[in-house]
Amino acid sequence: MVREIIHLQVGQCGNQIGNVFWESICKDHQLSESGSLISDPETSKNKLRLQTEKMSVYFAESSDNKYVPRAIMLDTDPGPLEVVKAGRIGKMFNPDNYVAGASSVLGGYGRSYLTESSQIIEEYTEVLQKELEVKSQKKKKRVKTEKKRKGGEVQLCDSPQGFQVMHSLGGSTGSGLGTLLLEHLRNNYPTLVTSSFSVLPSQLIVETYHAILGLSQLIDHSHATFTIDNASLFNICKRTLKSSNPTYKDLNWITSLAMNGVTSSFRRVQNNNTKEEISLSQKKKKKKINYFYIVIAGDYRIPCKLNDDLHKMRLNLIPFPRLHFLLMSHYPFFKVDESKKVDTSVSTMTDYLWSSVSSLANIVPGDGKYLSDSFVIRGENVSMNIWDVFNMSSHMAEDFVNFIPNLIKITVIPLAPTYTPLNGTLLCNTTCIKNTFAALSSTFSQLFQRKTMLHRFTREGIDELQFSESHANVQSLISEYQDKQDVVVDLENELDAVDEENSIEQNNESDFYE
């Protein structure tokens, strides 16, 4: 059964990155600008199956055999949406799924969250209801079932798994409307996963206020958040792409490559010839075992169930509900016109993925502990080289917490990416993200104590108490990450205790039979 994901892109940043993301996965699935499947006589039946079998996760097939993105575009300003419409793939989107306000909110979080956003949410709901009516007219047999549900775009799904929201925490629309939208989705569809790709801002005054208010909402209303840091994107452009003056087009391209990698396990059939759990460190002589495992998935003939939807990804990567902020690393990065020059191997790729050079978050891995990790590796005939990942990761046991089993998972997708013969994406749940939040918290404290530019928010209905509560929520999150980082379980004593209990039980059983 196909488990559909509905994509929502909010604000100028969200719509710009979202548009590049859709261009990327359209090329990945061999779709033309009009949404038609590009036929290639040299494509084997098996490769065609791999390209199309799970397309329905992100695309709905229309009556004229064209694929329509499951996307809704929102903004308080109609300008960015007009840019999307006029873009290369603008005609692919459902024209009814553009929802815009009357004008820009001009940097006002209060207007975006309290005034403009409320009106847009109402219009957004009407759009969903219109979708419901269209669906009901097309398939009258399902009218009764559909009327029990809410939201027209959801009605185009047989079994929706969740939502992904693309937005920025720095802009007023991305932080205000974006997080209000997550709250709306969480309340109206409690059984579905709400996820977000959230861009963290530079530490400007207004952006810092937006980030703290928006981050608090993400803590409460998002099940999984993929964090992206502007500073890290600039570093990748300068170091890897050798661009002395990066443009937003460059930043959006880099982000889309990582998003493509993250979502490929949802959109692609995975390998499953072998599934192994390999202990990297077992000190049996000392009765001390570090539960540090790799789960590998091999041959594509049988679909693998590892991280193939949002629910399973959430289960595998997020052991604590509030600690759901995931870091993305991707390799290789390249300019659009230089993709053919890229040549890499699994071992080189793994080395880069573990380093901060390829991370979309501005962090130092050694400043925290890993709670869980998931590799997504794409390429033909790479299963034989998977042990390179094992070898590169085996020396990192000390960088992981020792109280959570099955910390590393590897997914192999046997279809090569469009741009390169091999790529990899690493998703990390690590406590070092607390340092990013702590930096925002520190800047906010300095500004809020002096009430710098606070009047711009209070005059729009955001009172000081809301700032204080949001900041307290972020500080609590930082403390929770630190607590998990500091925990060290004495496995040797615990195993001794288990052995002692087993011995007592065996003696009791012996006494009983005697």
C-alpha positions as CSV (number, residue, x, y, z in Angstrom):
1,M,0.0,0.0,0.0
2,V,1.3,3.4,-1.0
3,R,1.8,5.8,2.0
4,E,1.5,9.3,0.7
5,I,3.3,12.4,1.9
6,I,1.9,15.9,1.4
7,H,4.5,18.6,1.0
8,L,3.8,22.2,2.1
9,Q,6.2,25.1,1.4
10,V,5.7,28.3,3.3
11,G,7.1,31.8,2.8
12,Q,9.7,33.1,0.3
13,C,12.5,30.8,1.5
14,G,10.3,27.7,1.8
15,N,8.9,28.2,-1.7
16,Q,12.3,28.9,-3.3
17,I,13.9,25.8,-1.8
18,G,10.7,23.7,-2.3
19,N,10.6,24.6,-6.0
20,V,14.2,23.4,-6.4
21,F,13.4,20.2,-4.4
22,W,10.5,19.4,-6.8
23,E,12.7,20.0,-9.8
24,S,15.2,17.6,-8.4
25,I,12.9,14.7,-7.7
26,C,11.1,15.2,-11.0
27,K,14.4,14.6,-12.7
28,D,15.0,11.7,-10.4
29,H,11.8,10.1,-11.5
30,Q,12.2,10.9,-15.2
31,L,9.3,13.3,-15.3
32,S,9.0,16.1,-17.9
33,E,8.1,19.7,-17.1
34,S,4.5,18.9,-17.8
35,G,4.4,15.9,-15.5
36,S,4.6,13.2,-18.1
37,L,6.8,10.2,-17.7
38,I,9.8,10.4,-20.1
39,S,10.1,7.1,-21.9
40,D,13.5,5.7,-22.7
41,P,13.6,2.5,-24.8
42,E,17.0,1.6,-23.2
43,T,15.5,1.6,-19.7
44,S,14.9,-2.0,-18.5
45,K,11.6,-3.1,-17.0
46,N,13.2,-3.5,-13.7
47,K,14.8,-0.1,-13.7
48,L,11.5,1.4,-14.8
49,R,9.8,-0.4,-11.9
50,L,12.3,1.1,-9.4
51,Q,11.7,4.6,-10.8
52,T,7.9,4.5,-10.7
53,E,6.8,1.9,-8.0
54,K,6.7,4.4,-5.2
55,M,6.1,7.7,-7.1
56,S,2.6,7.9,-5.6
57,V,4.2,8.8,-2.3
58,Y,4.8,12.4,-3.6
59,F,2.8,12.5,-6.9
60,A,-0.8,11.9,-7.8
61,E,-1.5,10.5,-11.2
62,S,-4.2,12.5,-13.1
63,S,-6.7,11.1,-15.6
64,D,-4.5,12.1,-18.5
65,N,-1.6,10.1,-17.1
66,K,0.3,13.0,-15.8
67,Y,1.9,13.3,-12.4
68,V,0.9,16.1,-10.1
69,P,3.0,16.9,-7.0
70,R,1.2,16.5,-3.7
71,A,2.2,20.1,-2.8
72,I,0.5,23.1,-1.4
73,M,2.2,26.5,-1.7
74,L,1.5,29.2,0.9
75,D,2.7,32.7,1.5
76,T,1.3,36.0,2.9
77,D,2.7,37.7,-0.1
78,P,1.5,36.5,-3.6
79,G,4.9,37.5,-5.2
80,P,6.9,34.4,-4.3
81,L,4.0,32.1,-5.5
82,E,3.9,33.9,-8.8
83,V,7.6,33.1,-9.2
84,V,6.8,29.4,-8.6
85,K,4.0,29.5,-11.1
86,A,6.3,31.0,-13.7
87,G,9.1,28.5,-13.0
88,R,10.2,25.6,-15.1
89,I,7.8,23.1,-13.5
90,G,5.1,25.6,-12.4
91,K,2.5,24.0,-14.7
92,M,2.9,20.7,-12.9
93,F,1.4,22.0,-9.7
94,N,-2.4,22.0,-9.1
95,P,-3.4,25.7,-9.7
96,D,-5.9,25.5,-6.8
97,N,-3.1,24.7,-4.3
98,Y,-1.6,28.2,-4.3
99,V,-2.7,30.0,-1.1
100,A,-1.6,33.6,-0.7
101,G,-2.4,36.7,1.4
102,A,-3.0,40.2,0.0
103,S,0.5,41.6,0.7
104,S,3.8,41.0,2.5
105,V,3.7,41.1,6.3
106,L,6.9,43.3,6.2
107,G,8.8,41.4,8.9
108,G,6.0,41.2,11.4
109,Y,5.7,37.9,13.2
110,G,2.6,39.0,15.0
111,R,0.7,39.7,11.8
112,S,2.0,36.5,10.3
113,Y,1.1,34.3,13.3
114,L,-2.0,36.0,14.6
115,T,-3.7,38.0,11.7
116,E,-2.6,37.1,8.2
117,S,-1.9,33.5,9.0
118,S,-5.4,33.0,10.5
119,Q,-7.0,34.2,7.3
120,I,-4.7,32.1,5.2
121,I,-5.4,29.0,7.3
122,E,-9.1,29.5,6.6
123,E,-8.5,29.8,2.9
124,Y,-6.2,26.9,3.0
125,T,-9.0,24.8,4.6
126,E,-11.4,25.9,1.9
127,V,-8.9,24.7,-0.8
128,L,-8.7,21.4,0.9
129,Q,-12.5,21.2,0.9
130,K,-12.7,22.0,-2.8
131,E,-10.2,19.2,-3.4
132,L,-12.6,17.0,-1.5
133,E,-15.5,17.9,-3.7
134,V,-13.5,17.3,-6.9
135,K,-12.4,13.9,-5.6
136,S,-16.0,13.0,-4.7
137,Q,-17.2,13.9,-8.2
138,K,-14.6,11.7,-9.8
139,K,-15.2,8.7,-7.6
140,K,-18.7,8.7,-6.3
141,K,-18.4,5.3,-4.7
142,R,-16.0,6.8,-2.2
143,V,-18.0,9.9,-1.3
144,K,-19.1,8.5,2.1
145,T,-15.6,7.5,3.1
146,E,-14.1,10.8,2.0
147,K,-16.7,12.9,3.8
148,K,-15.6,11.4,7.0
149,R,-12.1,12.8,6.5
150,K,-10.9,16.4,6.6
151,G,-8.9,18.1,3.8
152,G,-9.2,17.7,0.1
153,E,-5.5,17.1,-0.6
154,V,-5.6,14.3,1.9
155,Q,-8.6,12.9,0.0
156,L,-6.3,12.3,-3.0
157,C,-4.4,9.9,-0.8
158,D,-5.4,6.3,-0.1
159,S,-3.4,6.0,3.1
160,P,-1.6,9.3,4.0
161,Q,1.4,8.9,6.3
162,G,2.1,12.6,7.1
163,F,3.2,16.0,6.1
164,Q,6.5,17.8,5.5
165,V,6.7,21.6,5.8
166,M,9.5,23.5,4.1
167,H,10.1,26.9,5.8
168,S,12.6,29.3,7.4
169,L,12.6,30.2,11.1
170,G,14.2,33.6,10.3
171,G,11.4,35.1,8.2
172,S,8.1,36.3,9.7
173,T,6.0,34.1,7.3
174,G,8.2,31.0,7.6
175,S,8.3,31.1,11.4
176,G,4.8,32.5,12.0
177,L,2.6,30.9,9.3
178,G,4.9,27.8,9.1
179,T,4.6,26.8,12.7
180,L,0.9,27.7,12.9
181,L,0.4,25.4,10.0
182,L,2.2,22.6,11.8
183,E,0.0,23.2,14.9
184,H,-3.1,23.1,12.6
185,L,-2.0,19.8,11.0
186,R,-1.0,18.2,14.4
187,N,-4.4,19.1,15.9
188,N,-6.5,18.0,12.8
189,Y,-4.5,14.9,11.8
190,P,-3.2,13.5,15.1
191,T,-2.5,10.1,13.7
192,L,-0.2,11.4,10.9
193,V,3.4,12.5,11.2
194,T,4.1,16.2,11.0
195,S,7.7,16.9,9.9
196,S,9.5,20.0,8.8
197,F,12.7,21.1,7.0
198,S,13.5,24.2,9.0
199,V,16.2,26.7,8.0
200,L,17.9,28.3,11.0
201,P,18.7,32.0,10.5
202,S,21.8,34.1,11.1
203,Q,21.8,35.9,14.4
204,L,20.2,39.2,13.4
205,I,17.9,40.9,15.9
206,V,14.5,40.3,14.3
207,E,15.5,36.9,13.0
208,T,16.6,35.8,16.5
209,Y,13.2,36.7,17.9
210,H,11.5,34.8,15.1
211,A,13.7,31.8,15.6
212,I,13.0,31.5,19.4
213,L,9.2,31.9,18.9
214,G,9.2,29.4,16.0
215,L,11.6,26.9,17.6
216,S,9.3,26.7,20.6
217,Q,6.4,25.8,18.3
218,L,8.5,23.2,16.6
219,I,9.3,21.6,19.9
220,D,5.6,21.2,20.6
221,H,4.0,20.5,17.2
222,S,6.6,18.8,15.0
223,H,7.3,15.0,15.2
224,A,10.6,15.3,13.3
225,T,12.5,18.4,12.2
226,F,15.4,18.4,9.7
227,T,17.5,21.4,10.6
228,I,19.4,23.5,8.1
229,D,21.8,26.3,9.0
230,N,22.4,29.2,6.7
231,A,26.0,29.5,8.0
232,S,26.7,25.9,7.1
233,L,25.3,26.3,3.6
234,F,27.6,29.3,3.0
235,N,30.6,27.2,4.2
236,I,29.8,24.4,1.9
237,C,29.5,26.8,-1.0
238,K,32.9,28.3,-0.3
239,R,34.8,25.2,0.7
240,T,33.3,22.6,-1.6
241,L,31.8,24.5,-4.5
242,K,34.7,27.0,-4.4
243,S,32.2,29.9,-4.7
244,S,33.6,33.1,-3.3
245,N,30.2,34.8,-3.5
246,P,27.4,32.3,-2.9
247,T,23.9,33.1,-4.1
248,Y,20.6,31.9,-2.8
249,K,20.4,29.8,-5.9
250,D,23.5,28.0,-4.7
251,L,22.2,27.5,-1.2
252,N,18.8,26.2,-2.4
253,W,20.6,23.7,-4.7
254,I,22.7,22.3,-1.9
255,T,19.6,22.0,0.3
256,S,17.6,20.3,-2.4
257,L,20.4,17.6,-2.8
258,A,20.2,16.7,0.9
259,M,16.3,16.7,0.8
260,N,16.4,14.5,-2.2
261,G,18.7,12.1,-0.3
262,V,16.5,12.1,2.8
263,T,13.3,11.5,1.0
264,S,14.7,8.8,-1.4
265,S,14.0,6.1,1.1
266,F,10.3,7.1,1.1
267,R,10.2,7.2,-2.8
268,R,12.3,4.3,-3.7
269,V,12.3,0.5,-3.4
270,Q,15.1,-0.5,-1.1
271,N,17.4,-3.5,-1.0
272,N,16.6,-6.4,1.3
273,N,18.7,-9.5,0.3
274,T,20.4,-9.5,3.7
275,K,19.5,-8.0,7.0
276,E,22.2,-8.2,9.6
277,E,22.9,-6.9,13.0
278,I,26.6,-6.6,13.7
279,S,28.0,-5.8,17.0
280,L,31.0,-3.4,16.7
281,S,32.2,-3.9,20.2
282,Q,31.6,-6.9,22.5
283,K,34.0,-7.2,25.4
284,K,32.7,-10.6,26.6
285,K,35.7,-11.3,28.9
286,K,34.7,-8.3,31.0
287,K,31.0,-9.1,30.7
288,K,30.6,-5.6,29.1
289,I,28.8,-5.2,25.8
290,N,28.4,-1.9,23.9
291,Y,25.1,-2.3,22.1
292,F,26.4,-0.6,19.0
293,Y,24.9,-2.1,15.8
294,I,24.6,-1.6,12.1
295,V,21.4,-2.8,10.4
296,I,22.1,-3.4,6.7
297,A,19.5,-3.9,3.9
298,G,20.5,-5.6,0.6
299,D,18.9,-6.9,-2.8
300,Y,16.1,-4.9,-4.3
301,R,13.9,-7.9,-5.2
302,I,12.1,-7.7,-1.9
303,P,11.1,-4.2,-0.6
304,C,12.8,-3.4,2.7
305,K,10.8,-2.0,5.6
306,L,13.7,0.0,7.1
307,N,12.9,3.8,7.2
308,D,10.6,3.5,4.2
309,D,8.1,5.9,5.6
310,L,7.9,8.8,8.1
311,H,6.5,6.6,10.9
312,K,9.4,4.2,10.8
313,M,12.0,6.9,10.4
314,R,10.6,8.6,13.4
315,L,10.7,5.3,15.4
316,N,14.3,4.5,14.4
317,L,15.8,7.9,14.9
318,I,13.9,9.6,17.7
319,P,14.1,7.7,21.0
320,F,12.8,10.8,22.9
321,P,9.8,12.7,21.5
322,R,11.0,16.2,22.3
323,L,14.5,15.5,21.0
324,H,13.4,15.2,17.4
325,F,15.8,17.7,15.7
326,L,17.8,15.8,13.1
327,L,21.0,16.9,11.3
328,M,21.6,16.2,7.7
329,S,24.9,15.5,6.0
330,H,25.2,14.8,2.3
331,Y,28.0,13.8,-0.2
332,P,28.9,14.7,-2.8
333,F,28.0,18.3,-3.3
334,F,28.7,19.9,-6.7
335,K,27.5,22.6,-9.0
336,V,24.7,21.7,-11.4
337,D,27.0,21.8,-14.5
338,E,29.8,19.8,-12.8
339,S,27.9,16.7,-11.7
340,K,29.6,14.5,-14.3
341,K,33.0,15.4,-12.9
342,V,32.2,13.9,-9.5
343,D,33.8,10.5,-8.8
344,T,33.7,9.0,-5.3
345,S,33.7,5.7,-3.4
346,V,31.7,4.4,-0.4
347,S,34.7,4.8,1.9
348,T,35.4,8.4,0.8
349,M,31.7,9.2,1.0
350,T,31.5,7.8,4.5
351,D,34.5,9.7,5.7
352,Y,32.9,13.0,4.5
353,L,29.5,12.2,5.9
354,W,30.9,11.8,9.4
355,S,32.8,15.1,9.2
356,S,31.3,18.5,9.7
357,V,32.3,19.5,6.2
358,S,29.3,17.9,4.6
359,S,26.8,18.8,7.4
360,L,23.9,21.2,6.7
361,A,24.1,22.3,10.4
362,N,26.8,24.4,11.8
363,I,28.0,22.0,14.5
364,V,31.1,20.3,15.8
365,P,30.3,16.5,16.1
366,G,32.7,16.0,19.0
367,D,30.7,18.5,21.1
368,G,28.0,15.9,21.7
369,K,26.9,12.3,21.6
370,Y,25.0,10.5,18.9
371,L,21.6,9.1,19.9
372,S,21.0,7.4,16.5
373,D,22.1,7.6,12.9
374,S,20.8,6.5,9.6
375,F,22.7,6.2,6.3
376,V,20.9,6.3,2.9
377,I,23.2,5.1,0.2
378,R,22.2,5.3,-3.5
379,G,24.0,3.5,-6.3
380,E,24.2,0.3,-8.3
381,N,26.3,-2.6,-7.0
382,V,27.3,-0.9,-3.8
383,S,26.2,-3.6,-1.4
384,M,29.6,-5.3,-1.6
385,N,31.2,-2.0,-0.4
386,I,28.9,-1.5,2.6
387,W,31.6,-2.9,4.9
388,D,33.5,0.3,4.2
389,V,30.8,2.1,6.3
390,F,31.3,-0.5,9.0
391,N,35.1,0.0,9.1
392,M,34.8,3.8,9.1
393,S,32.2,3.7,11.9
394,S,33.8,1.0,14.1
395,H,36.2,3.4,15.8
396,M,33.4,5.8,16.8
397,A,31.8,3.8,19.6
398,E,32.8,6.4,22.2
399,D,30.9,9.1,20.3
400,F,27.6,7.4,20.9
401,V,25.5,7.0,24.0
402,N,25.8,3.5,25.4
403,F,22.2,3.1,26.6
404,I,20.4,2.8,23.2
405,P,20.8,-0.3,21.0
406,N,20.8,-0.4,17.2
407,L,22.3,3.1,16.8
408,I,23.4,3.0,13.1
409,K,21.1,1.9,10.3
410,I,22.1,1.7,6.6
411,T,19.6,1.7,3.7
412,V,20.8,0.8,0.3
413,I,18.8,2.0,-2.8
414,P,19.9,0.1,-5.9
415,L,19.0,2.8,-8.3
416,A,21.8,5.3,-9.0
417,P,21.0,9.0,-8.5
418,T,20.3,11.2,-11.5
419,Y,23.3,13.4,-11.2
420,T,26.1,11.1,-9.9
421,P,26.7,7.3,-9.9
422,L,26.8,7.3,-6.1
423,N,25.7,9.5,-3.3
424,G,25.0,9.2,0.4
425,T,22.9,11.1,3.0
426,L,23.4,10.8,6.8
427,L,20.7,11.6,9.3
428,C,21.9,12.2,12.8
429,N,20.1,12.6,16.1
430,T,22.9,14.1,18.2
431,T,23.1,16.1,21.4
432,C,25.5,18.6,19.8
433,I,22.5,20.4,18.2
434,K,22.1,21.9,21.7
435,N,25.0,24.3,21.0
436,T,23.2,25.8,18.0
437,F,20.1,26.4,20.2
438,A,22.2,27.7,23.0
439,A,23.8,30.3,20.7
440,L,20.3,31.5,19.7
441,S,19.2,31.5,23.3
442,S,22.2,33.6,24.4
443,T,21.6,36.2,21.7
444,F,17.9,36.3,22.5
445,S,18.7,36.8,26.2
446,Q,20.9,39.8,25.5
447,L,18.3,41.4,23.1
448,F,15.3,40.6,25.3
449,Q,16.9,42.0,28.5
450,R,17.4,45.3,26.7
451,K,14.0,45.0,25.0
452,T,15.7,45.7,21.7
453,M,13.1,46.3,19.0
454,L,10.6,44.5,21.1
455,H,8.0,47.1,20.3
456,R,7.7,45.7,16.7
457,F,6.2,42.5,18.2
458,T,4.2,43.9,21.1
459,R,2.3,46.3,18.9
460,E,1.2,43.3,16.8
461,G,-0.1,41.3,19.7
462,I,2.9,39.2,20.8
463,D,3.3,40.0,24.5
464,E,6.5,39.6,26.6
465,L,5.1,36.5,28.4
466,Q,5.0,34.6,25.1
467,F,8.6,35.4,24.5
468,S,9.5,34.3,28.0
469,E,7.6,31.0,27.7
470,S,9.1,30.3,24.3
471,H,12.6,31.0,25.6
472,A,12.0,28.7,28.6
473,N,10.8,25.9,26.3
474,V,14.0,26.2,24.3
475,Q,16.2,26.3,27.4
476,S,14.4,23.2,28.7
477,L,15.2,21.4,25.4
478,I,18.9,22.3,25.7
479,S,18.9,20.9,29.2
480,E,17.3,17.7,28.0
481,Y,19.9,17.2,25.4
482,Q,22.7,17.8,27.9
483,D,21.1,15.3,30.3
484,K,21.1,12.6,27.7
485,Q,24.7,13.4,26.8
486,D,25.8,13.1,30.4
487,V,24.1,9.7,31.0
488,V,26.5,6.8,31.2
489,V,25.1,3.4,31.9
490,D,27.4,0.9,33.8
491,L,26.7,-2.0,31.5
492,E,29.1,-4.3,33.4
493,N,27.3,-3.9,36.7
494,E,23.9,-4.2,35.0
495,L,24.9,-7.4,33.2
496,D,26.3,-8.8,36.5
497,A,22.9,-8.0,38.1
498,V,21.1,-9.8,35.3
499,D,23.4,-12.8,35.7
500,E,22.7,-12.8,39.4
501,E,19.0,-12.7,38.9
502,N,19.1,-15.5,36.4
503,S,21.2,-17.6,38.8
504,I,18.7,-17.1,41.6
505,E,15.8,-18.1,39.3
506,Q,17.6,-21.2,38.3
507,N,18.3,-22.1,41.9
508,N,14.7,-21.6,42.8
509,E,13.6,-23.8,39.9
510,S,16.0,-26.5,41.1
511,D,14.7,-26.3,44.6
512,F,11.1,-26.6,43.3
513,Y,11.8,-29.8,41.3
514,E,13.7,-31.3,44.2
